[in-house]
Amino acid sequence: MKKLCVFLISFLLLKFSLILCGFTETRCFWRIKSNEENDRDLRTDCGFALFMTPGHVDEDFYNGLIDFGIPTSKYEFFLVLFFATDEINRNPFILPNLSLTFSFAVGMCFDTLEIIDELNSQQNNTSRFLNYDCGMYDCDAVLTGPSWTTSLKLAIYIKAPKIFFGPFHPILSDNIHLSYVYQIAQKDTCLPHAMVSLMLYFTWTWIGMVISDDDQGIQFLSNFREEMQRNGVCLAFVNVIPDNIQLYMTRAGIYDKQIMTSSAKVAIIYGEMNSTLEISFRRWGCLGVQRIWVTTSQWDITTCKRDFSLDLFHGTVTFAHHHGKVSKFKNFMQTMNTSKYPVDISQMRIKWNYFNCSVSKTNYSTRNHFSFNITLEWLSQHRFDMDLSEEGYNLYNAVYAVAYTYHEIILQQVESQQIAELKGLSYDCHQIW
């Protein structure tokens, strides 16, 4: 708790310095204010639990469960869960006579760190962490993300299968100490080669690099150096951003000077958001730094900033795994049963960027007056790509992975003639996982 307080105080001091910068530039100050919700993401992840119930789900199940306003930036996760569980429950061949439903950790998506502190302070870790009746099965799966640090801490306190739907992280691949943790995302083994290939294609041979000061960032730098040395690409500077906020603050000026005085027009960013790396990036935006940013999908800056220019030298290029589209997701959004799901799509008309949707700013004032039904009508009449984010796609696959795991468990029960009352389910569960 003491470390958390130090972190928060340091972070508030940093944010205060950014606000002072905003007084000298109105546009900068507006940008900081518009990202207050993203600031809260530094403390929030989402945790969900999937479990089976007999028969059909009650019509008002989720309305009773979700009695709060879903954070806008987390809307996608809830919609993916609504869609995936609905799709699975409509398929009689996956979980016949059963329904897959989800619940969530109390306070998750709002103040994850406080929840973990609560668990850490408890002498007995057998307390009920999730707000659902866990008496039916002992191995209901927990889905966590997008931050790996939260998943790692939860893995220590909850000995149940946990599926991580955030970006791949090698620490979570420790099968010995984290045998309960599974990752959906794949390792980016070809990322350095792909980025260097892009540099060569556009003849960008003098570039900068900004990475996080951790094992993953240092390994990426090492792999990238090997690729660039073979292809004649040179690094103008390398900013290694420490994770410790206090240490970062003592060096922030050095990092600023390196990127502002460098002649390199292209900079690679590699590391996690919700970190000092993100704070540093916002700081550079405040200082008016404009580069071609080359990064990964979780740094999809074009969808996070409405005023981010996309001309040749002030744009961003993101690398992401190629995924097939979830074909029925858009139709589900347009025909959603609003009496069954506690969502208001009209809230998202301001935040279409979370679904990689491009909407003209000139339409904003008219959309401001849309009712829920009018919004659904507007959705059905306008064509756009409602692509899931990397984490959203991983979450969708995670739900299906759990569903097919339960399917396999049921088949085992049938084969061993123990299906009578679904007893002993938990004993076979860990063998399947």
C-alpha positions in Angstrom: 0.0 0.0 0.0 2.9 2.3 0.8 4.4 1.7 -2.7 1.0 2.4 -4.3 0.7 5.7 -2.4 4.2 6.7 -3.6 3.2 5.8 -7.2 0.0 7.8 -7.0 1.7 10.9 -5.5 4.4 10.8 -8.2 1.9 10.3 -11.0 -0.2 13.3 -9.7 2.9 15.4 -9.7 3.7 14.5 -13.2 0.2 15.2 -14.4 0.3 18.6 -12.6 3.4 19.4 -14.7 1.6 18.5 -17.8 -1.3 20.7 -16.9 1.1 23.6 -16.4 2.4 22.9 -19.9 -1.2 23.1 -21.0 -1.5 26.7 -19.8 1.0 27.7 -22.4 -0.8 25.9 -25.2 -4.6 25.7 -25.2 -4.8 22.8 -27.5 -2.4 20.8 -25.3 -4.5 21.5 -22.2 -7.6 20.3 -24.0 -5.9 17.1 -25.0 -4.9 16.3 -21.5 -8.4 16.9 -20.2 -9.8 14.7 -22.9 -7.6 11.8 -21.8 -8.6 11.7 -18.1 -10.5 8.5 -18.7 -7.3 6.9 -20.2 -5.5 8.1 -17.1 -7.8 5.9 -15.0 -6.9 3.0 -17.2 -3.5 3.0 -15.5 -5.4 1.4 -12.5 -8.0 -0.6 -14.2 -8.2 -4.0 -15.9 -11.2 -6.2 -16.4 -11.7 -9.6 -14.8 -14.6 -11.9 -15.8 -15.6 -15.4 -14.8 -17.3 -17.9 -17.1 -19.5 -20.6 -15.7 -22.3 -22.9 -16.8 -25.9 -22.9 -15.6 -28.6 -25.4 -16.3 -31.2 -24.5 -18.9 -31.7 -21.1 -20.4 -30.5 -17.8 -19.0 -33.2 -15.6 -17.5 -34.1 -12.6 -19.6 -33.1 -10.1 -17.0 -30.0 -11.9 -15.7 -27.5 -9.3 -16.9 -29.7 -6.4 -16.0 -29.6 -7.5 -12.4 -25.9 -8.3 -12.5 -24.7 -5.1 -14.1 -26.2 -2.2 -12.2 -23.6 0.4 -13.0 -22.5 2.4 -16.0 -20.0 0.5 -18.0 -16.8 2.5 -18.6 -16.7 3.6 -22.2 -13.3 2.3 -22.8 -14.4 -1.1 -21.5 -17.6 -1.3 -23.5 -16.1 -3.5 -26.1 -15.2 -6.3 -23.6 -18.8 -6.4 -22.3 -20.3 -6.4 -25.8 -17.9 -9.2 -26.9 -19.0 -11.3 -23.8 -22.7 -10.6 -24.5 -22.2 -11.6 -28.2 -20.0 -14.7 -27.7 -22.1 -16.2 -24.9 -25.3 -15.6 -26.9 -23.7 -17.2 -30.0 -22.6 -20.2 -28.0 -25.9 -20.7 -26.2 -27.7 -20.6 -29.5 -25.6 -23.5 -30.7 -27.1 -26.8 -29.5 -24.0 -28.8 -30.3 -21.6 -27.1 -27.9 -23.4 -27.0 -24.5 -26.7 -28.8 -24.9 -29.3 -28.1 -22.1 -26.8 -25.7 -20.5 -26.0 -22.0 -20.8 -22.7 -20.2 -20.6 -22.9 -17.0 -18.6 -20.4 -14.6 -17.2 -19.9 -12.5 -14.1 -17.1 -10.2 -13.1 -14.9 -9.4 -10.2 -16.4 -6.8 -7.9 -14.9 -3.4 -8.8 -12.9 -4.8 -11.7 -12.8 -2.3 -14.6 -12.9 0.4 -12.0 -10.2 0.0 -9.3 -8.3 -3.2 -9.9 -5.4 -2.3 -7.7 -7.6 -1.8 -4.7 -9.0 -5.3 -5.2 -5.6 -6.8 -5.4 -4.5 -4.9 -2.3 -7.6 -6.3 -0.5 -6.5 -9.8 -1.5 -3.0 -9.2 -0.4 -4.0 -7.9 3.0 -6.2 -11.0 3.7 -4.7 -13.7 5.8 -7.0 -16.2 4.4 -7.2 -16.2 0.6 -10.3 -18.4 0.5 -12.7 -15.4 0.5 -15.2 -15.1 -2.3 -13.5 -12.9 -4.9 -16.0 -13.2 -7.7 -19.6 -12.0 -7.3 -21.3 -15.2 -8.5 -22.3 -18.4 -6.9 -19.3 -20.6 -7.2 -20.8 -23.6 -5.5 -21.6 -25.4 -8.7 -18.1 -26.0 -10.1 -14.7 -25.5 -8.6 -12.9 -24.6 -11.8 -14.8 -21.8 -13.5 -12.5 -20.0 -15.8 -11.4 -16.4 -15.0 -10.6 -14.1 -18.0 -8.3 -11.2 -17.3 -6.7 -8.4 -19.3 -5.4 -6.4 -20.9 -2.6 -5.7 -18.5 -0.3 -8.7 -17.7 0.7 -7.3 -14.3 -2.8 -7.6 -13.0 -3.1 -11.2 -14.3 0.2 -12.1 -12.7 -1.0 -10.8 -9.3 -4.3 -12.5 -9.5 -2.6 -15.8 -10.5 -0.9 -15.7 -7.1 -4.1 -15.4 -5.1 -6.6 -17.4 -7.2 -5.8 -21.0 -8.0 -8.3 -21.3 -10.8 -7.8 -21.4 -14.6 -7.1 -17.9 -15.8 -7.1 -16.9 -19.5 -5.2 -13.7 -20.4 -6.7 -11.9 -23.3 -4.1 -9.0 -23.5 -1.0 -8.9 -25.6 1.5 -11.8 -25.3 3.9 -11.5 -22.4 6.7 -14.1 -21.8 6.4 -13.9 -18.0 2.9 -15.5 -18.2 4.3 -18.4 -20.2 6.0 -19.9 -17.1 4.2 -23.3 -17.0 5.9 -24.2 -13.8 5.0 -21.3 -11.5 1.9 -20.1 -13.5 0.4 -23.5 -14.5 -3.1 -22.0 -14.2 -2.5 -19.1 -16.6 -3.1 -19.4 -20.4 -2.5 -16.8 -23.1 -4.6 -16.3 -26.2 -2.2 -14.0 -28.0 0.8 -15.4 -29.9 4.4 -14.3 -29.5 5.5 -11.6 -32.0 8.5 -13.6 -33.3 8.5 -11.8 -36.7 7.9 -8.3 -35.5 11.5 -7.0 -35.8 11.8 -8.4 -39.3 8.5 -6.9 -40.4 9.3 -3.5 -39.0 12.7 -3.4 -40.7 11.1 -4.5 -44.0 8.8 -1.5 -43.7 11.7 0.8 -43.1 13.5 -0.4 -46.2 10.3 -0.1 -48.3 10.0 3.6 -47.5 13.8 4.1 -47.3 13.6 5.1 -43.6 17.1 4.3 -42.6 17.6 6.8 -39.8 15.2 6.1 -37.1 14.6 6.5 -33.4 13.4 3.9 -30.9 11.5 4.2 -27.6 11.2 1.0 -25.5 10.2 0.1 -22.0 13.1 -0.8 -19.6 12.1 -4.4 -19.0 13.1 -7.8 -20.3 10.7 -7.7 -23.1 11.8 -4.3 -24.3 15.5 -5.1 -24.1 14.9 -8.4 -26.0 13.0 -6.6 -28.7 15.9 -4.1 -29.1 18.4 -6.9 -29.4 16.4 -8.7 -32.1 15.8 -5.4 -33.9 19.5 -4.6 -33.9 20.3 -7.9 -35.6 17.7 -7.2 -38.3 18.8 -3.6 -38.9 22.5 -4.4 -39.1 21.8 -6.9 -41.9 19.8 -4.3 -43.8 21.6 -1.0 -43.3 19.1 0.7 -41.0 20.6 2.9 -38.3 19.3 4.1 -34.9 19.5 7.8 -34.3 18.6 7.4 -30.6 17.2 4.8 -28.2 15.1 6.0 -25.3 14.8 3.3 -22.6 11.9 4.4 -20.4 12.0 3.1 -16.8 8.9 1.6 -15.3 9.5 3.4 -12.0 7.7 6.7 -12.1 10.1 8.5 -9.8 13.1 7.4 -11.8 11.3 8.4 -15.0 10.6 11.9 -13.7 14.3 12.5 -13.0 15.2 11.6 -16.6 12.1 13.0 -18.5 14.0 16.0 -19.7 16.7 13.9 -21.2 14.2 11.8 -23.1 12.5 14.9 -24.3 15.7 16.5 -25.6 16.7 13.3 -27.4 13.6 13.0 -29.4 13.1 16.7 -30.0 16.6 17.4 -31.3 17.0 14.3 -33.4 16.7 14.6 -37.1 15.0 11.2 -37.3 11.5 11.5 -38.6 10.5 8.0 -37.7 10.3 6.5 -34.2 9.4 3.0 -33.1 7.5 2.6 -29.8 7.6 -0.8 -28.2 6.2 -1.5 -24.7 2.9 -1.6 -22.8 0.4 1.2 -22.6 -0.8 2.1 -19.1 2.8 2.7 -18.1 5.4 5.4 -17.9 6.0 4.8 -21.6 2.5 6.1 -22.3 3.0 9.0 -19.9 6.1 9.9 -21.9 4.3 9.7 -25.2 1.6 12.0 -23.9 4.2 14.4 -22.7 5.8 14.6 -26.2 2.4 15.3 -27.6 2.1 18.2 -25.2 5.5 19.4 -26.3 4.4 19.3 -30.0 6.6 16.4 -31.0 5.4 14.9 -34.4 6.9 11.8 -35.9 5.9 8.8 -37.9 5.2 6.4 -35.0 5.7 2.7 -35.8 4.3 0.5 -33.1 2.1 -2.5 -32.2 -1.7 -2.8 -32.3 -2.1 -1.9 -28.6 -0.7 1.5 -29.5 -3.4 2.2 -32.1 -2.9 5.9 -31.7 -5.1 6.8 -34.7 -8.2 5.5 -32.9 -7.3 7.0 -29.5 -6.8 10.6 -30.6 -9.3 12.4 -32.8 -6.9 15.2 -33.8 -4.0 13.0 -34.7 -2.8 13.9 -38.2 -2.3 11.2 -40.8 -0.2 13.0 -43.3 3.2 11.5 -44.3 5.3 12.7 -41.4 2.7 13.0 -38.7 1.0 9.6 -38.8 1.2 6.2 -37.2 1.7 2.7 -38.5 0.7 -0.2 -36.3 1.5 -3.9 -36.7 -1.2 -6.4 -35.7 -1.9 -10.0 -36.2 -4.2 -10.7 -39.1 -7.6 -11.9 -37.9 -10.6 -13.0 -39.7 -13.7 -10.8 -39.0 -16.3 -11.9 -36.5 -19.0 -11.8 -39.2 -22.1 -11.7 -37.0 -20.9 -9.2 -34.5 -22.1 -6.1 -36.4 -25.5 -7.7 -36.9 -25.7 -8.5 -33.2 -25.0 -4.9 -32.4 -27.7 -3.7 -34.7 -30.3 -6.1 -33.5 -29.4 -6.3 -29.8 -32.2 -7.1 -27.4 -32.1 -4.1 -25.1 -34.4 -5.6 -22.6 -31.9 -8.5 -22.1 -28.6 -6.5 -22.1 -27.9 -3.4 -20.0 -26.2 -1.4 -22.7 -26.9 1.9 -24.3 -25.2 2.0 -27.7 -26.0 5.8 -27.9 -23.2 6.3 -25.4 -20.7 4.9 -27.9 -21.5 7.5 -30.6 -18.8 9.7 -29.0 -16.3 6.8 -28.7 -16.6 4.9 -32.0 -12.8 4.9 -32.0 -12.8 1.9 -29.6 -14.2 -0.1 -32.4 -11.9 1.3 -35.1 -14.9 3.1 -36.7 -14.3 6.2 -38.6 -17.1 8.8 -38.2 -16.9 12.3 -39.5 -16.7 15.0 -36.8 -19.3 17.1 -38.7 -21.9 14.5 -37.7 -21.2 14.9 -34.0 -23.9 17.5 -33.3 -26.6 15.5 -34.9 -25.6 12.3 -33.2 -25.7 14.1 -29.9 -29.5 14.0 -30.0 -29.9 10.3 -30.9 -32.1 8.1 -28.8 -31.2 4.5 -28.3 -33.6 3.2 -31.1 -32.5 6.0 -33.5 -28.9 5.0 -32.9 -29.7 1.4 -33.8 -31.4 2.6 -37.0 -28.4 4.8 -37.8 -26.1 1.8 -37.3 -28.1 -0.3 -39.7 -28.1 2.4 -42.4 -24.4 3.3 -42.3 -21.7 1.1 -43.6 -18.4 0.9 -41.6 -16.0 -1.7 -40.4 -16.7 -2.6 -36.8 -13.5 -4.4 -36.2 -12.6 -5.8 -32.8 -9.4 -4.6 -31.2 -6.7 -7.2 -30.6 -7.8 -7.7 -27.0 -11.5 -7.9 -28.1 -10.6 -10.6 -30.6 -8.6 -12.5 -28.0 -11.5 -12.2 -25.5 -13.9 -13.6 -28.1 -11.6 -16.6 -28.7 -11.1 -17.1 -24.9 -14.8 -17.5 -24.4 -15.0 -20.1 -27.1 -12.0 -21.9 -25.7 -13.7 -22.1 -22.3 -17.0 -23.3 -24.0 -15.2 -26.1 -25.8 -13.4 -27.1 -22.7 -16.7 -27.5 -20.9 -17.9 -29.4 -23.9 -15.0 -31.8 -23.6 -15.6 -32.2 -19.9 -19.2 -33.2 -20.6 -18.1 -35.7 -23.2 -15.8 -37.3 -20.6 -18.7 -37.5 -18.2 -20.9 -39.2 -20.7 -18.2 -41.6 -21.6 -17.6 -42.5 -18.0 -21.4 -42.6 -17.3 -21.2 -40.0 -14.6 -23.4 -37.4 -16.2 -26.4 -38.1 -13.8 -26.1 -35.0 -11.7 -22.9 -33.5 -13.3 -21.0 -34.5 -10.2 -17.2 -34.7 -10.2 -17.0 -32.1 -12.9 -14.1 -30.3 -11.2 -12.0 -33.4 -10.9 -11.7 -33.8 -14.7 -11.5 -30.0 -15.3 -7.8 -29.6 -14.6 -6.9 -32.5 -16.9 -8.7 -30.8 -19.7 -7.2 -27.3 -19.1 
